[in-house]
Amino acid sequence: MSSLFRYVVSSNRVIFMIKDGAKAWEIKDFLVTQDRCEEVTIEGKNYPGAAAKSKDTKKSTEKDKHEDNVSHKKSGTEKRKRSENDIHKTEL
C-alpha cells in the first residue's frame, strides 16, 4: 500500500506527496473530474480540472456578449455616419 501525504498550502491549494509515483496519474485523473478542481500539476505540467473548464466557458460567454455589444455599437455608429453623409449630400 502506498502512502499519501496531504499539505494544505492555502484555502484553494493542496499539495499531495505520494511514495508510489505511478499512483499520481490515477489521482490526477480523479482530481481533474472534480467540480471544484481548477488545475492539477504533475512534474511541472499543468492539467486543467473541471472548474477551469467551466470557468473558461463562462469567460468565453462573457467575451461573446461583450463582442456582441461592441458590434451593435459599431453598427449604430455606422448607421449614424451614413445618415449624416446622406444629409450632407442633399444639402450640397
LOTORVO-453985 format. One record per residue (C-alpha): x, y, z; residue number from 1. Coordinates in steps of 0.25 Angstrom, whole numbers, always signed. Each point is the difference from the previous one (the first is absolute). Layout:
<atoms>
+-------+-------+-------+-----+
|     X |     Y |     Z |   i |
+-------+-------+-------+-----+
|     X |     Y |     Z | NUM |
...
+-------+-------+-------+-----+
</atoms>
This chain:
<atoms>
+-------+-------+-------+-----+
|     X |     Y |     Z |   i |
+-------+-------+-------+-----+
|    +0 |    +0 |    +0 |   1 |
|    +5 |   +14 |    -4 |   2 |
|    +1 |   +11 |   +10 |   3 |
|    -7 |   +13 |    -3 |   4 |
|    +3 |   +13 |    +7 |   5 |
|    -8 |   +13 |    -2 |   6 |
|    +5 |   +14 |    +3 |   7 |
|   -10 |   +11 |    +0 |   8 |
|    +7 |   +12 |    -5 |   9 |
|   -11 |   +10 |    -1 |  10 |
|   -15 |    +1 |    -1 |  11 |
|    +0 |    -5 |   -14 |  12 |
|   +13 |    -7 |    -2 |  13 |
|    +4 |   -14 |    +5 |  14 |
|   +13 |    -8 |    -2 |  15 |
|    -1 |   -15 |    +0 |  16 |
|   +13 |    -8 |    +2 |  17 |
|    +0 |   -15 |    -5 |  18 |
|   +10 |   -10 |    +3 |  19 |
|    -4 |    -8 |   -12 |  20 |
|    +1 |    +9 |   -12 |  21 |
|    -8 |    -9 |    -9 |  22 |
|   -13 |    +3 |    +8 |  23 |
|    +2 |   +15 |    -3 |  24 |
|    -6 |    -2 |   -13 |  25 |
|   -12 |    -7 |    +5 |  26 |
|    -2 |   +11 |   +11 |  27 |
|    +1 |   +11 |   -11 |  28 |
|   -10 |    -7 |    -9 |  29 |
|   -10 |    +0 |   +12 |  30 |
|    +3 |   +14 |    +5 |  31 |
|    -2 |    +7 |   -14 |  32 |
|   -14 |    -5 |    +0 |  33 |
|    -4 |    +6 |   +13 |  34 |
|    -9 |   +13 |    -2 |  35 |
|    +9 |    +8 |   +10 |  36 |
|   +13 |    -4 |    -6 |  37 |
|    +6 |   +11 |    -9 |  38 |
|   +14 |    -6 |    -3 |  39 |
|    +9 |   -12 |    +3 |  40 |
|   +15 |    +2 |    -2 |  41 |
|    +9 |   -13 |    -1 |  42 |
|   +15 |    +2 |    -3 |  43 |
|    -2 |   +14 |    -4 |  44 |
|   -11 |    -3 |   -10 |  45 |
|   -14 |    +6 |    +2 |  46 |
|   -13 |    -7 |    -3 |  47 |
|   -13 |    +8 |    +1 |  48 |
|   -11 |    -5 |    +9 |  49 |
|   -15 |    +0 |    -1 |  50 |
|    -1 |   +14 |    +7 |  51 |
|   +10 |    +6 |   -10 |  52 |
|    -8 |    -5 |   -12 |  53 |
|   -13 |    +6 |    +6 |  54 |
|    +8 |   +13 |    +3 |  55 |
|    +5 |    +0 |   -15 |  56 |
|   -15 |    -2 |    -5 |  57 |
|    -4 |   +11 |    +9 |  58 |
|   +11 |   +10 |    -5 |  59 |
|    -3 |    -4 |   -15 |  60 |
|   -15 |    +3 |    +2 |  61 |
|    +3 |   +14 |    +7 |  62 |
|   +10 |    +3 |   -11 |  63 |
|   -10 |    -4 |   -11 |  64 |
|   -11 |    +9 |    +7 |  65 |
|   +11 |   +12 |    +0 |  66 |
|    +3 |    -2 |   -14 |  67 |
|   -15 |    +0 |    -4 |  68 |
|    -2 |   +13 |    +8 |  69 |
|   +13 |    +6 |    -7 |  70 |
|    -5 |    -5 |   -14 |  71 |
|   -14 |    +6 |    +3 |  72 |
|    +6 |   +13 |    +4 |  73 |
|    +8 |    +1 |   -13 |  74 |
|   -12 |    -3 |    -8 |  75 |
|    -7 |   +11 |    +6 |  76 |
|   +12 |   +10 |    -2 |  77 |
|    +1 |    -5 |   -14 |  78 |
|   -15 |    +3 |    -2 |  79 |
|    +1 |   +14 |    +6 |  80 |
|   +12 |    +3 |    -9 |  81 |
|    -7 |    -5 |   -13 |  82 |
|   -12 |    +9 |    +4 |  83 |
|    +9 |   +12 |    +2 |  84 |
|    +6 |    -2 |   -13 |  85 |
|   -13 |    -1 |    -7 |  86 |
|    -4 |   +13 |    +6 |  87 |
|   +13 |    +7 |    -4 |  88 |
|    -3 |    -6 |   -14 |  89 |
|   -14 |    +6 |    -1 |  90 |
|    +5 |   +14 |    +5 |  91 |
|   +10 |    +1 |   -11 |  92 |
+-------+-------+-------+-----+
</atoms>
